[in-house]
């Protein structure tokens, strides 16, 4: 069965006349009759009741007419959108994956600029862990995603293309009473005896994986403690004295009372964010988006290299500091209670 068979049937069903439909389709009437008969034979049921002077739809034919119209309309829309995308990317769909705080500093701005440049495009964004992104990119269910490096599983995804779009300095989070919290910078090998906390997002261990890889490059295997649900939860756990955390400056949202963030002194160690896509499903639309988002990410990277701005002493900042301090007190109390129960 081909689309032309559906077009022939719809023409006859709407005209209720083989002769009028044949004129409309510019076909010989005997040929049209043969095509409809072949369609009925393939389907295994009659679409039309007909004699020399009368043509009418069967019950099955009425249902098939409704569905055939839908199929033809969908096919026509697909052709129009495909042609528009091929002609210059003025229409089409772009399916993206976000990576939480790692992409929040540049992705919204990149999408806004892309939509302004390509107003006919439809963009959907779904937050998902790197491991899920890989499978969807391989199957063409995503056009582009973002993955933190190092991510060992990416090496096995042979058909994917990864581009480094953002490098961010690494920092270590300490509770404010930790001896190293007063140092100007810290070397990772000085943390051999520390317990490392990490973020487990949607059950994924991406943060733990790259923490372990950076520590391995520094010459040791880290000892891990509890997992946090997000960055806010992580900073509270660090402030409560549960451990330290290696994170990228990219996800920091400013100073947290009770928690100190110290730059990593190790040379050539930095967090890298990759834009990942599948060349098998590339289009002008995907290429244009990647160009725009790379420029936005580069602007963020430049800001990350600038010296940190001292925290504000405004009244709003003071209220924020007071609220954060209260969260730290609660977190510390929770740790004490846990240790009592363990004892």
Secondary structure, 3 states (H helix, E strand, C coil): CCHHHHHHHHHHHHHCCHHHHHHHHCCCHHHHHHHHHHHHHHHCCCCEEECCCCEEECHHHHHHHHHHHHHHHHHHHHHHHHHHHHHHCCCEEEEEEECCHHHHCCHHHHHHHHHHHCCCEEEEEEECCHHHHHHHHHHCCCCEEEEEECCHHHHHCCCEEEEEEEEECEEEEEECCCHHHHCCCECHHHHCCCEEEEECECCECHHHHHHHHHHHHCCCCCEEEEEECCHHHHHHHHHCCCCEEEEEHHHCCCCECCEEEEEECCCCCCEEEEEEEEHHHCCHHHHHHHHHHHHHHHHHHHHHCCCCCCCCCCHHHHHHHHHHHHHHHHHHHHHHHHHHHHC
